Each structure stands twice: as structure tokens, then as C-alpha cells.
């Protein structure tokens, strides 16, 4: 992939994550608002898809796990809780950090996200 495409992906994803930060605040006040949940879902889905296309597997994996949590909220399989909020916040921070590393180096940081994956999965179990 071209360097310009990666730069655009990172720039757009970081802007979208800023929107997710605001959406989390709204969601804590309106936990059943499907429009808010759907907006967050779309950001995770977009990041997951494009990071997979660009072979950023760690980023793709965390975005996918976050998308599963958001989908569980949307499908009303779980209720929004402090555990879900914290897990999603952690996922967003991980994604943001990876994007910043990609922006600086052109590749993902070699980091183990196993604990974060478990946190995301446990938040909806």
C-alpha cells in the first residue's frame, strides 16, 4: 500500500476516535441509544476492515473484539456497564496508540494485546 493511503487511513481513524470519545460520554447518559451505539460500531468496523486490508493484524484484532462488544450492546444482549465502558475505553486507547506508532514508523508496535482481548470478552460474559 502506498504511504499516502496509510497516512490517510491513520488520519481518518484518529479523527473518528475523537468522535468515539464524545460518543462514550453520550452513551453513559443514554445507554440504550442505538444511534450512538451504531456510530461507535461503524468506527470500529471501519478501522477493523481497513487495518486488515493494510495487514495491521494487531489493530484489526482489537477493533474486531471492540466491534463484538458494541454489537452485543446494539443487539441488547448485554447492558452498558462500567466494565464495558472501561474495556471499550481501553480498546480505543490501544487503537489510538497503535495508529500513532503507525503514523511515526509505518508499522504496528510489537505489543501483546492478550489481556485487552480478555478484558473485552469478559466485559460481555
WOJO-V24098 format. One record per pair of residues at least 6 apart in sequence whose ideal C-beta (glycine too) atoms are under 7 Angstrom apart, sorted by the first residue. I is the first residue (numbers start at 0). GAP is how many residues later the second one is. Records with the same first field share a line. If there is no record, write none. Layout:
# WOJO-V24098
I->GAP, GAP
This chain:
# WOJO-V24098
0->53
5->48, 96, 100
8->41, 45
9->89, 92, 93
12->34, 86
13->82, 85
15->27, 30
16->26, 75, 78, 79
18->24
19->20, 23, 72
22->13, 16, 17
23->61, 64, 65
25->10
26->6, 9, 10, 53
27->57
29->6
30->48, 49
33->40
36->33, 36, 37
37->36
39->30
40->26, 29, 30, 33
43->19, 22, 23, 26
44->22
46->12, 16, 48
47->12, 15, 16, 19
50->8, 9, 12
51->8
55->46, 52
57->40, 50, 53, 55
58->36, 39, 49
60->52
61->29, 32, 33, 51, 54
62->32
64->26, 52, 55, 56
65->22, 25, 54
68->15, 18, 19, 51, 54, 55
71->6, 52
72->7
77->6, 46
82->40
83->39, 40
86->32, 33, 36
89->26, 29
90->25, 29
93->19, 22
97->10, 11
100->7, 8
101->6
